[in-house]
């Protein structure tokens, strides 16, 4: 995300000189972004909290390899969603940060860290599912120890990348008296392309694992293996690939053009079109956190069963004779749900 470190470290400064001529693009930004972020927050936070509850229902479940990845992905999505209300207020106030300087730094850094940690975790999940389908063991992604270390290294790496933003002031005053947050970054073309390069590598790995899984399932000898876990692994990687294509790729493609065109002096129409495209794709990027729980539902048998049980428990009318027994949260029997597929 580097080009949009608050909600996606804003590189809009390059057009500030044309601000009076590009009011239409500004109006779109201050309407579209808060609406999308509000919807994402209202849908994404409850669904991810419910997913977290499912994953943590049994402590032994967290010891499974896929659980470690999914748990970290869910935590990243929850933290991401918790930052959205601050940015909703920021855009509703038409780019005026009303919170503290420390709040600006944290909101931007956490937004950045969670976005790219999520991309990393989805890539690791795809590789893990590939190993499951092809029955190729890799100690770095297929073992519990390897999964734990990989996730911790991912968090550590992205937090280290965010440290520079936490050490310096990120707010600045405009001539109109507005307090901008994360909008005074210098144009670092190399930095922006490095982030886009990371996405490109991640996308390539997800695509490669998807193709490899398809080929493996199509092989004649695959008929002798159990279809269900392998098919569900394909479903999970397919979902991740769709997330990359719909939510993540458009933003990074736009970012490349933004960096290339940003340093040039173009007419307001051309730059406004680029800005509008940029903000649409920024909104799509945030939708990623809403889609992840859907991927769990469609690709994990036990997850679907436990979600159904919990929703029934929450919506079921309590009868007088059931009040005592319904005080405890439902737990599926080990015979039907001891493992995730």
C-alpha positions in Angstrom: 0.0 0.0 0.0 2.8 2.5 0.4 1.1 4.9 -1.9 -1.7 5.2 0.6 -0.5 4.8 4.1 -3.5 6.2 5.8 -6.2 4.8 4.0 -3.6 4.0 1.6 -0.8 6.5 2.0 -2.2 9.5 0.0 0.0 10.5 -2.9 -2.4 13.3 -3.8 0.0 16.1 -2.9 1.3 16.1 -6.4 -2.0 17.7 -7.5 -2.4 20.2 -4.7 -1.5 23.0 -7.1 -4.5 22.1 -9.2 -6.8 21.7 -6.2 -9.1 24.6 -7.2 -9.6 23.1 -10.7 -10.3 19.5 -9.5 -13.1 20.0 -7.0 -15.2 17.4 -8.7 -12.6 14.7 -8.0 -12.3 15.9 -4.4 -16.1 15.8 -3.9 -16.1 12.2 -5.2 -13.3 11.2 -2.8 -15.0 12.8 0.2 -18.3 11.0 -0.6 -17.3 7.6 -2.0 -14.5 6.7 0.5 -16.5 7.2 3.7 -19.5 5.4 2.3 -17.5 2.4 1.3 -15.5 2.4 4.6 -18.7 2.6 6.6 -20.2 -0.4 4.8 -17.0 -2.4 5.1 -16.8 -1.6 8.9 -20.5 -2.6 9.5 -20.1 -5.9 7.6 -16.5 -6.8 8.1 -16.0 -6.3 11.8 -18.9 -8.5 13.0 -18.2 -11.3 10.5 -14.5 -11.4 11.4 -15.2 -11.3 15.1 -17.6 -14.3 14.6 -14.8 -16.0 12.6 -12.3 -15.4 15.4 -14.8 -16.8 17.9 -15.1 -20.0 15.8 -11.3 -20.3 15.4 -10.7 -19.9 19.1 -13.5 -22.1 20.3 -11.2 -25.0 20.9 -7.5 -24.3 21.8 -6.4 -27.5 20.1 -7.9 -26.2 16.8 -5.4 -23.3 16.8 -2.6 -25.9 16.7 -3.6 -27.0 13.2 -1.5 -25.4 10.4 -4.3 -23.9 8.4 -5.8 -22.5 11.6 -2.7 -20.6 12.4 -2.8 -18.8 9.0 -6.5 -18.2 9.2 -6.3 -16.9 12.8 -3.6 -14.4 11.8 -5.6 -13.3 8.7 -8.7 -12.8 10.8 -6.8 -10.7 13.4 -5.3 -8.5 10.6 -8.8 -8.0 9.1 -10.2 -7.1 12.6 -7.4 -4.5 13.2 -8.0 -3.1 9.7 -11.7 -2.7 10.4 -11.1 -1.0 13.7 -9.1 1.8 11.9 -11.9 2.5 9.4 -14.1 4.8 11.7 -11.2 7.2 12.1 -10.8 7.5 8.3 -14.6 7.8 7.8 -14.5 10.9 10.1 -11.5 12.2 8.3 -13.1 12.0 4.9 -16.5 13.2 6.1 -14.7 16.3 7.4 -13.3 16.7 3.9 -9.7 15.8 4.8 -9.5 17.4 8.3 -7.9 15.2 10.9 -9.6 16.0 14.3 -7.7 13.5 16.4 -4.2 13.6 17.9 -0.9 13.4 16.1 -0.2 10.0 17.6 -3.6 8.8 16.5 -2.8 9.8 12.9 0.5 7.9 13.0 -1.1 4.8 14.5 -4.2 4.8 12.2 -2.1 5.1 9.1 0.6 2.5 10.2 -1.9 -0.1 11.3 -3.9 0.3 8.1 -0.8 -0.2 6.1 0.5 -3.2 8.2 -2.8 -5.0 8.2 -3.3 -4.6 4.5 0.0 -6.1 3.5 0.0 -8.7 6.3 -3.3 -9.9 4.9 -1.8 -10.2 1.4 1.1 -12.2 2.9 -1.1 -14.5 4.9 -3.3 -15.2 1.8 -0.2 -16.1 -0.1 1.0 -18.4 2.6 -2.5 -20.1 2.8 -2.4 -20.7 -1.0 1.0 -22.3 -0.7 -0.1 -24.4 2.2 -3.2 -25.6 0.3 -1.0 -26.5 -2.7 1.1 -28.7 -0.4 -2.0 -30.4 0.9 -3.3 -31.2 -2.6 0.0 -32.3 -4.0 1.1 -34.0 -0.8 4.4 -32.2 -0.8 5.6 -31.3 2.6 7.4 -28.0 3.2 8.6 -27.4 6.8 8.2 -23.6 6.3 4.5 -23.6 5.4 3.2 -27.1 6.2 4.3 -27.6 9.8 2.8 -25.9 12.8 6.2 -24.5 13.8 6.8 -23.2 10.3 3.4 -21.6 10.0 3.8 -19.9 13.4 7.3 -18.6 12.5 6.1 -17.5 9.0 3.2 -15.5 10.5 5.4 -13.9 13.2 8.0 -12.9 10.6 5.3 -11.4 8.4 4.0 -9.2 11.3 7.5 -8.2 12.2 8.5 -7.3 8.7 5.5 -5.1 8.0 5.7 -3.5 11.4 9.4 -2.7 10.8 8.4 -1.1 7.4 5.9 1.1 9.3 8.4 2.2 12.0 9.6 5.3 10.0 6.0 6.6 9.8 5.7 6.3 13.6 8.8 8.3 14.4 8.0 11.6 12.6 4.9 13.9 12.6 2.4 12.9 10.0 -0.1 15.8 10.3 0.3 19.1 8.5 -1.8 22.3 8.3 -3.1 23.6 5.0 -3.7 27.2 4.1 -7.4 26.6 4.6 -6.8 25.6 8.3 -7.3 21.8 7.7 -5.2 19.3 9.4 -4.0 16.7 6.9 -3.0 13.2 8.0 -0.5 11.1 6.0 -0.6 13.5 3.1 2.9 14.9 3.2 4.9 12.0 1.8 7.6 12.7 -0.7 7.4 11.1 -4.1 9.4 7.9 -3.7 9.0 6.1 -7.0 11.3 3.3 -5.9 9.3 2.7 -2.7 5.9 2.6 -4.6 7.2 0.2 -7.2 8.7 -2.0 -4.4 5.2 -2.4 -2.9 3.7 -3.0 -6.3 6.5 -5.5 -6.9 5.6 -7.3 -3.7 2.0 -7.6 -4.8 3.1 -8.8 -8.2 5.1 -11.6 -6.6 2.3 -12.6 -4.3 -0.2 -12.6 -7.1 2.0 -14.8 -9.2 2.5 -17.3 -6.4 -1.3 -17.5 -5.8 -2.0 -17.9 -9.5 0.8 -20.6 -9.8 -0.6 -22.5 -6.8 -4.1 -22.4 -8.3 -3.0 -23.7 -11.7 -0.9 -26.4 -10.0 -3.9 -27.5 -7.9 -6.1 -27.6 -10.9 -3.6 -29.8 -12.8 -3.1 -32.1 -9.7 -6.9 -32.6 -9.4 -7.1 -33.3 -13.1 -4.4 -36.0 -13.1 -5.6 -39.6 -13.5 -4.0 -40.7 -10.2 -6.0 -38.1 -8.3 -9.1 -40.3 -8.6 -7.5 -42.6 -6.0 -7.4 -39.9 -3.4 -10.1 -38.4 -1.2 -11.8 -35.7 -3.2 -13.3 -33.6 -0.4 -10.2 -32.0 1.2 -8.5 -31.5 -2.1 -11.6 -29.9 -3.7 -12.1 -27.6 -0.7 -8.4 -26.6 -0.9 -9.1 -25.7 -4.5 -12.1 -23.6 -3.4 -10.1 -21.7 -0.9 -7.3 -20.9 -3.3 -9.9 -19.9 -5.9 -11.5 -17.5 -3.4 -8.1 -16.0 -2.6 -7.3 -15.6 -6.3 -10.7 -13.8 -6.8 -9.9 -11.5 -3.9 -6.5 -10.6 -5.5 -8.2 -10.0 -8.9 -11.1 -8.0 -7.7 -9.9 -6.2 -4.6 -6.1 -6.0 -4.6 -4.9 -5.9 -8.2 -6.9 -2.9 -9.3 -5.4 -0.7 -6.6 -1.8 -1.6 -7.3 -2.3 -1.3 -11.1 -3.7 2.2 -10.5 -0.8 3.0 -8.2 1.7 2.2 -10.9 0.0 4.7 -13.3 -0.4 7.2 -10.4 3.4 7.1 -9.8 4.2 7.3 -13.5 1.7 10.2 -14.2 2.0 11.9 -10.8 5.3 13.6 -11.5 4.0 15.1 -14.8 1.9 18.2 -15.2 -1.3 17.2 -16.9 -4.7 18.8 -17.3 -7.2 18.6 -14.6 -9.5 16.2 -16.5 -6.8 13.6 -17.0 -5.6 13.8 -13.4 -9.2 13.8 -12.0 -9.9 10.6 -13.9 -6.8 9.0 -12.4 -7.8 10.2 -8.9 -11.3 8.9 -9.2 -10.0 5.6 -10.4 -7.6 5.6 -7.6 -10.3 6.1 -4.9 -12.6 3.5 -6.4 -9.8 1.0 -6.2 -8.9 2.1 -2.7 -12.5 1.3 -1.7 -12.2 -2.1 -3.4 -9.0 -2.8 -1.5 -10.9 -2.3 1.8 -13.6 -4.7 0.7 -11.1 -7.5 1.0 -11.6 -7.7 4.8 -15.4 -8.4 4.2 -14.8 -11.2 1.7 -12.3 -13.3 3.8 -15.0 -14.8 6.1 -17.0 -15.8 3.0 -13.9 -17.7 1.8 -13.8 -19.6 5.1 -17.5 -20.5 4.8 -17.2 -21.9 1.3 -14.0 -23.8 1.7 -14.0 -25.1 5.3 -16.6 -27.7 6.2 -16.3 -27.4 10.0 -16.4 -23.6 9.8 -19.7 -23.7 8.0 -21.1 -26.1 10.5 -20.0 -24.1 13.5 -21.2 -20.8 12.1 -24.6 -22.4 11.5 -24.7 -23.7 15.0 -23.8 -20.3 16.5 -26.3 -18.4 14.4 -29.0 -20.9 15.3 -28.1 -20.4 19.0 -28.2 -16.7 18.6 -31.5 -16.6 16.8 -33.4 -19.4 18.4 -36.2 -18.5 20.8 -35.5 -19.6 24.3 -38.2 -21.8 25.8 -38.5 -21.9 29.6 -37.2 -25.4 29.7 -34.2 -24.4 27.6 -33.0 -21.4 29.4 -30.6 -23.2 31.6 -29.2 -25.4 28.9 -28.8 -22.6 26.4 -26.5 -20.6 28.7 -23.5 -22.3 27.2 -22.3 -21.7 23.7 -22.9 -24.7 21.4 -20.0 -26.9 20.7 -20.1 -29.4 17.9 -19.1 -32.9 18.7 -15.7 -34.1 17.9 -17.1 -36.9 15.8 -18.5 -34.5 13.3 -16.2 -31.5 13.5 -12.9 -32.3 15.0 -10.9 -31.0 12.1 -11.0 -28.4 9.4 -10.8 -29.6 5.9 
